[in-house]
Amino acid sequence: MVVSLNLCLGLAAAIFVVGMTGFVVRRNTLVMLMCIELMLSSVNLVFAAFSRQLGDASGHVFVLMNFAVAAAEAAIGLAMLVEIYRRRRTVDVDELKSLME
C-alpha cells in the first residue's frame, strides 16, 4: 500500500490542530509543552512527506534539526517547570502569571 502525499498532509494537519487546540484550551503548563511537541511532530511529518515526494533528502535534514530543537525545548522546559513547581507548588498558567509582575 502506497501512502499518498494528501494522506500525510491530512494526518499532519489533524495532529497540528489537536496540538493547537490543547495548547489554547488547557491551562496546565506540562500539557501545553506536550501540545507544542505535537505541533513540532506534525511539522516533521510534513517535511518527511515532501522530502519523499520530491525525492530530495533536504527535508530529512530539517526533520533532524527539528528533533534537536524539540529535545532542547523539552529538556529546558521541563527543568524550568520542576523548579517553578518546587517554589510555587503549582504549574497552572493562571497562577504563574504573577511571575511577570
N, C-alpha and C positions, 0 to 999 in steps of 0.2 A: 504494500500500500504506500502510495506516494503522498506525502503531506504537502498541500499547496501553500503558496505564499499567503493567500487570503485567510486560510485557516490559522496560520501562525499569527498573522496580524490581528485577527479577531480574538484569539486567545490572549495575546499581549494587551489588547485594549480592555478586555474583561478584567485581567489581573490588575491593570493600572487603575481602572475605575474602582475596584474593590479596595485597593490601597489608598486611593484618594478619598474615598468615602470614609474609610476607617480613620484616616488622619483628621478629617474635618469633624466627624461625629464624636469620636472618643476623646476623653479628657485625661486618660492615663498616659503618662509620658512613655512608658515601656511599649505600650500598644502603638503609640504614634511612631516610635522608632521601627517597630516591626512593619508598619504600613509603608514607611519610607523604603525599607528593604524590598517590599513587594513591588513598589513602583520602579526601583532600580532593576529588579529582576525582569520586569516586563520590558524595560528598555534593552536589556541584554538579549532577550528573545527576539526583539525587532532587529537588532544588529546581526545576530546569528542568522536569522531568516533571510535578510537581504544579502548577507555575505554568501550564503548558499545559493540564492537565486542568481546572483551576478557572477558566481564562480571566482570571487576575489577573497583573499584572506584578510583584508584590512578590517572587515567587520569583526573578525575573531580577535584581532589585536585590541579593538575598542572594548570588546567584552572582557578581556583580561585586565585592561586598565580600570574598567568599571568595577570588576571584582576587588581590585586593590583599594579603590575608593570606598566601596561598601564595607570592606573589612576594617579599614581605618575608622570609618564613621561608626561602626558598631562598637569597636573597642573603646574609642574615646567617649562616645555617648553613654555606654554602659558604665564606664568608670565615673563619669560625671553624675549619673543617676545614683550610683551607690553612695557617693559622697553626699549628694543632696539628701538622700534618704536617711543617712546617718545623722545629719544635722537637723532636718525638719520632720522626720518620721512620716513623710508623705511624698508621693510622686504625682499628685494631682496637679494639673496645669493651672487650674484656677487658684490653688493655694500658693503656687510658685511665682505668681505674678508679683508678689511683694518683693521678690529679689531685684526687680527693676527699679524699685523706689529707693 
